[in-house]
């Protein structure tokens, strides 16, 4: 049976969808992170091999019958990452068309049904991407956690840690973020918290998982947590605004939002929407309600032999 594969390669995990060439979903499979900006080439190769080969074997198919594979992952629109991913996938044995996209592009297709509109993603990291009907494109953000990722889960986690420690020192407003962070991490002291933060095992993803603490503190009336959420929403608005301003959209704009921050934080999502609507009356906001891997599948079906 001829088939295609679509992969959403996230920073904390990846999702693979395998479809028949007629567009019927055969199976779904999950695996580890496949982001070359955060993982080694060897690690990404291991995860992709397990994902792709495992899915094909589970479906009882032959690898040579894969007509196309599309993977979307952060940073994959940069030449060196695209070339590395192509080499890895070819090395696994895929002979069909291989399409490498950034994660924003496949999410846009999954939400808008086509590669046209604007997408803002706020998960572990953050990025925005836009494309017009004429094929003009522009991206904003996506510069990684050291110099960017504003509004993301990592941003929220780092802001929470910073505010908690400043409050502890008396350098800023008191906040319940510190006890809530200690509770979330299962530790009891500032010394343990600092040890955790600077531990070799504390990854970007682990910091991003602390984003929920900010929402929880806000729900209990913490003013510092509320400000962090407001700042996050504004940073994500700035990403969308930069793209809309840069691109000359002729009609109504589909603005797709995706990622755990915009999906799970009602306050950030509603604040973001309010900021957009105040500035633009021709924007339709779509909360992506399915995995971005479906967008990768649609792209793969479009280029299948």
C-alpha positions as CSV (number, residue, x, y, z in Angstrom):
1,X,0.0,0.0,0.0
2,X,1.3,3.5,-0.9
3,X,1.3,5.9,2.0
4,X,2.7,9.2,3.4
5,X,4.0,10.2,6.8
6,X,3.6,13.5,8.6
7,X,5.7,14.4,11.7
8,X,5.3,17.2,14.2
9,X,8.8,17.4,15.7
10,X,8.5,19.2,19.0
11,X,11.0,20.3,21.6
12,X,9.6,18.0,24.3
13,X,8.0,15.3,22.1
14,X,7.1,14.3,18.6
15,X,4.0,13.0,16.9
16,X,3.9,10.9,13.7
17,X,0.8,10.3,11.5
18,X,0.7,7.7,8.8
19,X,-1.9,8.1,6.1
20,X,-2.7,6.1,3.0
21,X,-2.2,7.9,-0.3
22,X,-6.0,8.2,-0.5
23,X,-6.0,10.3,2.7
24,X,-7.1,7.6,5.2
25,X,-5.4,7.7,8.6
26,X,-3.7,4.4,9.4
27,X,-2.0,5.1,12.7
28,X,-0.5,7.6,15.0
29,X,2.7,7.2,17.0
30,X,4.5,9.4,19.6
31,X,8.2,9.7,20.4
32,X,10.8,11.9,22.0
33,X,12.0,15.4,20.9
34,X,13.4,16.0,17.5
35,X,14.4,19.6,17.6
36,X,18.0,20.0,16.4
37,X,18.2,23.3,18.2
38,X,17.9,21.6,21.6
39,X,19.0,18.0,20.9
40,X,22.1,16.4,19.4
41,X,22.0,15.0,15.9
42,X,22.5,11.5,17.3
43,X,19.6,11.9,19.6
44,X,17.3,13.2,16.9
45,X,18.4,10.4,14.6
46,X,17.6,7.8,17.2
47,X,14.1,9.2,17.9
48,X,13.3,9.5,14.2
49,X,14.5,6.0,13.4
50,X,12.3,4.6,16.2
51,X,9.3,6.7,15.1
52,X,9.5,6.1,11.4
53,X,10.6,2.4,11.3
54,X,8.3,1.6,14.3
55,X,5.3,3.1,12.6
56,X,5.9,1.3,9.3
57,X,6.4,-2.0,11.0
58,X,3.3,-1.5,13.2
59,X,1.3,-0.8,10.1
60,X,2.7,-3.9,8.3
61,X,4.0,-1.8,5.4
62,X,7.2,-1.6,3.4
63,X,9.5,1.4,3.7
64,X,9.9,1.6,-0.1
65,X,6.2,2.3,-0.5
66,X,6.4,5.6,1.4
67,X,5.6,8.2,-1.3
68,X,6.4,11.3,0.8
69,X,7.4,12.4,4.3
70,X,7.0,15.8,5.7
71,X,8.5,16.8,9.1
72,X,8.0,20.2,10.8
73,X,10.2,21.2,13.6
74,X,11.6,24.4,15.1
75,X,14.6,25.8,13.2
76,X,14.2,23.4,10.3
77,X,13.9,26.2,7.8
78,X,17.6,27.0,8.4
79,X,19.8,25.4,5.7
80,X,22.1,23.4,8.0
81,X,19.1,21.9,10.0
82,X,17.2,21.1,6.9
83,X,20.2,19.3,5.3
84,X,20.8,17.3,8.5
85,X,17.2,16.2,8.8
86,X,17.1,15.2,5.1
87,X,20.3,13.1,5.6
88,X,18.9,11.4,8.6
89,X,15.6,10.5,6.9
90,X,17.3,9.4,3.8
91,X,19.6,7.2,5.9
92,X,16.5,5.6,7.5
93,X,15.6,4.4,4.0
94,X,12.8,6.8,2.9
95,X,13.0,7.1,-0.9
96,X,9.9,9.2,-1.5
97,X,9.7,13.0,-1.5
98,X,11.1,14.5,1.8
99,X,9.8,17.9,2.8
100,X,11.3,19.8,5.7
101,X,9.3,22.6,7.2
102,X,9.4,24.6,10.4
103,X,6.9,23.8,13.0
104,X,4.9,27.0,12.3
105,X,4.2,26.1,8.7
106,X,2.7,22.7,9.4
107,X,0.6,24.1,12.3
108,X,-0.7,26.8,9.9
109,X,-1.8,24.2,7.4
110,X,-3.4,22.1,10.1
111,X,-5.4,25.1,11.4
112,X,-6.2,27.1,8.3
113,X,-6.3,24.3,5.8
114,X,-3.7,25.9,3.6
115,X,-0.3,27.6,3.7
116,X,-1.8,31.1,4.0
117,X,-2.4,33.2,7.0
118,X,-0.6,33.8,10.3
119,X,0.4,31.3,13.0
120,X,1.6,32.0,16.5
121,X,3.0,29.1,18.5
122,X,3.6,29.3,22.2
123,X,4.7,26.0,23.7
124,X,8.1,25.3,25.2
125,X,9.3,28.1,22.9
126,X,7.6,30.6,20.8
127,X,7.5,31.6,17.1
128,X,5.3,33.3,14.6
129,X,5.0,32.8,10.8
130,X,2.9,34.3,8.1
131,X,2.3,33.7,4.4
132,X,0.2,35.4,1.8
133,X,-1.7,34.0,-1.1
134,X,1.1,35.4,-3.3
135,X,3.7,33.3,-1.5
136,X,5.3,36.1,0.4
137,X,6.3,35.0,3.9
138,X,7.7,36.4,7.1
139,X,8.7,35.0,10.5
140,X,9.0,36.6,13.9
141,X,10.5,35.2,17.1
142,X,11.8,31.6,17.2
143,X,15.2,32.7,18.3
144,X,15.6,30.2,21.1
145,X,15.5,30.4,24.9
146,X,18.7,32.2,25.4
147,X,17.8,35.3,23.3
148,X,14.1,34.8,22.6
149,X,11.1,32.6,23.2
150,X,9.1,35.5,24.7
151,X,5.6,34.5,25.8
152,X,6.5,30.8,25.8
153,X,6.3,28.2,28.6
154,X,10.0,28.6,29.1
155,X,9.5,32.4,29.4
156,X,6.8,31.9,32.0
157,X,8.8,29.4,34.0
158,X,11.9,31.7,34.0
159,X,9.8,34.8,34.9
160,X,8.2,32.8,37.8
161,X,11.6,31.7,39.1
162,X,13.0,35.2,38.8
163,X,10.0,36.9,40.5
164,X,10.0,34.3,43.3
165,X,13.6,34.8,44.1
166,X,13.4,38.6,43.9
167,X,10.4,38.5,46.2
168,X,12.3,36.3,48.6
169,X,15.2,38.8,48.7
170,X,12.8,41.7,49.3
171,X,13.8,43.3,45.9
172,X,10.3,43.0,44.5
173,X,6.7,42.5,45.5
174,X,5.9,39.5,47.6
175,X,4.4,36.6,45.7
176,X,3.1,33.1,46.4
177,X,5.1,31.9,43.4
178,X,8.0,30.7,45.6
179,X,6.1,28.2,47.8
180,X,4.1,27.0,44.8
181,X,7.3,26.4,42.8
182,X,8.9,24.5,45.6
183,X,5.7,22.4,45.9
184,X,5.6,21.7,42.2
185,X,9.2,20.6,42.2
186,X,8.9,18.5,45.4
187,X,11.6,20.4,47.2
188,X,11.7,22.4,50.4
189,X,14.4,25.0,50.4
190,X,15.9,27.9,48.4
191,X,19.2,26.0,48.3
192,X,17.5,23.0,46.7
193,X,15.8,25.3,44.2
194,X,19.1,26.8,43.1
195,X,20.7,23.4,42.9
196,X,17.8,22.3,40.7
197,X,17.9,25.3,38.4
198,X,21.7,24.9,37.7
199,X,21.7,21.1,37.5
200,X,22.9,19.5,34.3
201,X,19.6,17.7,34.0
202,X,17.4,20.8,34.2
203,X,16.5,21.4,30.5
204,X,14.5,24.1,28.7
205,X,11.5,21.7,28.8
206,X,11.7,21.3,32.6
207,X,11.7,25.0,33.1
208,X,8.8,25.4,30.6
209,X,6.7,22.9,32.7
210,X,6.7,25.4,35.5
211,X,4.4,27.6,33.4
212,X,1.4,26.0,35.1
213,X,2.5,27.4,38.4
214,X,2.0,30.9,37.2
215,X,-1.6,30.2,36.1
216,X,-2.3,28.5,39.5
217,X,-0.9,31.5,41.4
218,X,-3.0,33.9,39.3
219,X,-6.1,31.8,40.1
220,X,-5.3,32.4,43.8
221,X,-5.2,36.2,43.3
222,X,-1.4,36.7,43.0
223,X,-0.7,40.1,41.4
224,X,2.8,39.1,40.3
225,X,1.6,36.0,38.5
226,X,-1.1,38.1,36.8
227,X,1.5,40.6,35.5
228,X,3.7,37.7,34.1
229,X,0.6,36.3,32.3
230,X,-0.2,39.8,30.9
231,X,3.4,40.2,29.7
232,X,3.3,36.9,28.0
233,X,0.1,37.7,26.1
234,X,1.6,41.0,25.0
235,X,4.8,39.4,23.8
236,X,2.8,37.0,21.7
237,X,0.7,39.9,20.4
238,X,3.9,41.6,19.3
239,X,4.9,38.5,17.3
240,X,1.6,38.4,15.5
241,X,1.6,42.2,15.0
242,X,5.0,42.2,13.4
243,X,3.9,39.6,10.8
244,X,0.6,41.3,10.0
245,X,2.4,44.7,9.6
246,X,5.1,43.2,7.4
247,X,2.9,41.2,5.0
248,X,0.3,42.8,2.7
249,X,-2.7,40.6,3.3
250,X,-5.5,41.5,0.8
251,X,-8.5,39.8,2.6
252,X,-9.5,38.6,6.1
253,X,-6.6,37.0,7.9
254,X,-6.7,33.6,9.4
255,X,-4.7,33.8,12.6
256,X,-4.0,30.3,14.0
257,X,-2.8,29.9,17.6
258,X,-1.1,26.8,18.8
259,X,1.0,25.4,21.7
260,X,0.4,24.5,25.3
261,X,0.5,28.2,26.6
262,X,-2.2,29.4,24.3
263,X,-4.2,26.2,24.7
264,X,-4.1,25.9,28.5
265,X,-3.9,29.4,29.8
266,X,-7.3,31.0,29.4
267,X,-6.0,34.3,30.7
268,X,-3.2,34.5,28.1
269,X,-5.4,33.4,25.3
270,X,-8.2,35.9,26.1
271,X,-5.7,38.7,26.6
272,X,-4.0,37.9,23.4
273,X,-7.3,37.9,21.5
274,X,-8.3,41.2,23.0
275,X,-5.1,42.8,22.0
276,X,-5.5,41.5,18.4
277,X,-9.1,42.6,18.1
278,X,-8.4,46.1,19.4
279,X,-5.9,46.6,16.5
280,X,-7.4,44.5,13.7
281,X,-11.0,43.9,12.7
282,X,-10.2,41.7,9.8
283,X,-8.5,38.9,11.8
284,X,-10.2,35.6,12.5
285,X,-8.5,33.8,15.4
286,X,-8.5,30.0,15.1
287,X,-7.4,27.9,18.1
288,X,-5.8,24.8,16.6
289,X,-7.8,21.8,17.9
290,X,-5.8,19.0,16.3
291,X,-2.2,18.0,16.2
292,X,0.1,19.9,13.9
293,X,1.2,16.6,12.4
294,X,-2.0,16.7,10.4
295,X,-0.7,19.7,8.6
296,X,2.5,17.8,7.8
297,X,0.4,15.0,6.4
298,X,-1.5,17.4,4.1
299,X,1.8,18.8,2.8
300,X,3.1,15.2,2.2
301,X,-0.1,14.3,0.4
302,X,0.4,17.3,-1.8
303,X,3.8,16.3,-3.0
304,X,3.3,12.5,-3.1
305,X,4.3,10.9,-6.4
